[in-house]
Amino acid sequence: MSARPEAFIALRDPAAVAAELAASRGPLAGLRLAVKNNVDVAGFPTTAGCPAYATGPAGSDAQAVARLRAAGATVVGVTNLDQFATGLVGQRSPYGGVRDARRATHVSGGSSSGSAVAVALGAADIAVGTDTAGSGRVPAAFQGIVGVKPTLGVVSVRGVVPACRSFDAVTIFARDLDTADAAMAAMAGGGGTRGWPLDTPLAAPVAARVAVPDELPAMAPGWAEAFRAAADRLRADGCVVEPIPFASFLAAARLLYDGGLVAERHAAVGGFVDAHPDLVDPTVGAIISRAGRVSGSTLARDLARLAALRTECLGLLTGFEVLLVPTAPGQPTVAEVAAEPVASNSRVGTYTNFCNLFDLCAVAVPSGTVPDGTAGAAQFGVTVLARAFHDAVALDLARRVMLATPPPEAYAGGAAPLAEQRLPWPARIADAAVQTVELFVIGAHLVGQPLERELRSLGARWLGPARTAGAYALAALDTAPPRPGLTRVGGGGVRVDGEVWALSVGALGRFLAALPAPMNLGRVELDDGRWVIGFGCATEAAAAGTDISAHGGWRNWLAAGS
């Protein structure tokens, strides 16, 4: 990290890190973890970017860090940040402003500045950040990496210095989506304040409906064109992309700092700031002290205004799976931020501030570069936003829109991306995952068949082809149109081709309630020995149909011209 020494506040002993990496076990074994220094790491003072704030080394890890370590990740150090997580530029720190990983003239983004730069430069494979107004997304965009901001409350904030307690989230940075996905599966749960709904979707539809802003204010030259190119990639991939009115989203974004909601920042650390004004960054101190003078009536008024805007904006998203936005409208230089510390920071949050106020989840991904004069190309990123608990949907569409950027030489040879997981992280949390079931399908719900859309609309996720054990018979039922009927016959049966889908238990209930006679769902034995939920039919219905067992599957029977 000699190129950006300001990214870390403190590092562990390299020999201890190497020994721990060699002995690590679990899904995150071998991955180096950096942690934003407003999140407790045992043995390190939690400064929140203010040395005097820490009373001594933390006695234990924050819950999020403990879970990542239990999964095999190895902490390498604690990272710099905008003081008290108040900022989106990464410059408000007595440890030094954190500069962009590629262009030292530009800001890194904040407040999780050091965490993002540590990942971008290859000093860490994953990093913990926090996000209230965009701190887990803006630095990801500027550094050309992935930032995952989960649904509020699904990751524990125990051991995290609050910024605005109602809107704080713990986030993950990584260089690729698969690694971020694996880290989120390990970090979520274990003290989170919210459980997953029974009908949580596990995937985005192929022909997903994507909303985009009908106006793009404050965009730097070339950045609006880069955003439109990202939207066009989703159109080319089969999505329906349509503009929606965006003025109310922008109005809500302004509420976070320009109105009464900022009072939460004073509630978090205002006592310390007011008592030690000479020990606090002047810009941060002014913001937090002013927040302490917000009246109760102003806060009540703005909370009511926020509730009305949330209802309006979520209504505008009705019928859409996600909202796609630029992560930031431009990347300011260090000099620009020094000249206009508040105004430049505010512009950076144009497309992020409303997210947590509306209880949305978000995945920020790289989306190419934009020429930026003599300073070289700027990294450009987009964010996929979805409703609370639709994290898997956001992850899917982020994967489809992401345009990776070439990694800098500084981390060539770093840890390879983890293999892509079939189930998204909400379905893989160790102790609080979405409750899912596997469904074996044999006919019109196969991929490419007429009723595939029914499963897609329920948020089901395709897991791949499968076959039954050799104990089944297949019939073309006497229905209009014909449907396949699967019955278990034991000896003399055949293996029948099909597919396995995963869906939440609530979605399965809705699917079963709509299932027409004579179809039913029961237990089906697969040829790998597993028993899963699958399609079957009454014996008498199968007997009245045509035995097509010799074809070995519905597609084969259709291909034979039947």
Secondary structure, DSSP 8 states (H G I E B T S, - for coil): -TT-GGGEEEE--HHHHHHHHHH--STTTT-EEEEETTB--TTSB--TT-GGG--SB-SS--HHHHHHHHTT-EEEEEE--SGGG--SSS---TT---B-SS-TTBB--SSSHHHHHHHHTTS-SEEEEEESSSTTTHHHHHHT-EEEE--TTSB--TTB--SSGGG-EEEEEESSHHHHHHHHHHHSBSS-S----TT---S--TT-EEEEES--TT--TTHHHHHHHHHHHHHHTT-EEEEE--HHHHHHHHHHHHSGGGHHHHHHHHHHHHH-GGGS-HHHHHHHHHHTT--HHHHHHHHHHHHHHHHHHHHHTTT-SEEEEES-S---BHHHHHHSHHHHHHHHTTTTTHHHHTTEEEEEEEEEEE--GGG--EEEEEEEEEETT-HHHHHHHHHHH-B-----GGGTT--------SS-GGGT-TTT---EEEEEE-STTSTTSTTHHHHHHTT-EEEEEEEB-S-EEEEE-SSSS--EEEEE--TT-B--EEEEEEEEHHHHHHHHHT--TTEEEEEEEBTTS-EEEEEEE-HHHHHHSEE-GGG-SHHHHHHTT-
